[in-house]
């Protein structure tokens, strides 16, 4: 199993659990943004946006730099890469399991599609039956 710092991983997934924060991250993929620029698409106060940014900061996903009175935010993809690696482990696990299930179901379908086969006759039984057939013809 893949093991990572569980506190940081918990913080990353908590940060990603909110639609507003995911949209902010999407905006940050294009480059640095001020708090005001991050707030523009949302109908919320700068204080509310700043709270969302703090959650992203505590997860380590966003870095904030203060330039005078302006707060500049930028994306730090490191913790996201760790979360992606963690998820990839389970993606491989489930893909393997689903692959096994698919092979099993295909084998069952193939077995059902074939007509039942007659058991093969043993040579001794064949010659015995042949002998009986000859005796029946000679009795006639």
Residue pairs with C-beta under 8 A, 6 or more apart in sequence:
1 89
2 85
2 86
2 89
4 82
4 85
4 86
8 59
8 60
8 79
8 82
9 82
9 83
9 86
11 58
11 59
11 60
11 79
12 59
12 60
12 61
12 79
12 80
12 82
12 83
13 83
14 55
14 59
15 21
15 55
15 56
15 58
15 59
15 61
16 22
16 25
16 83
18 52
18 55
20 42
20 44
20 52
21 52
21 55
21 56
23 41
23 42
24 38
24 49
24 52
24 53
24 56
24 62
24 73
25 56
25 61
25 62
25 75
27 33
27 37
27 38
27 41
28 38
28 62
28 73
28 74
28 75
29 75
31 74
32 72
32 73
32 74
33 72
33 73
33 74
34 70
34 71
34 72
34 73
35 46
35 49
35 50
35 53
35 71
35 73
36 46
38 49
38 53
38 73
39 45
39 46
39 49
42 48
42 49
50 71
53 62
53 64
53 71
53 73
56 62
56 73
57 63
57 64
59 79
60 76
60 78
60 79
61 75
61 76
61 77
61 79
61 80
62 73
62 74
62 75
62 76
63 73
63 74
63 75
63 76
64 71
64 72
64 73
65 71
65 72
65 73
65 74
66 72
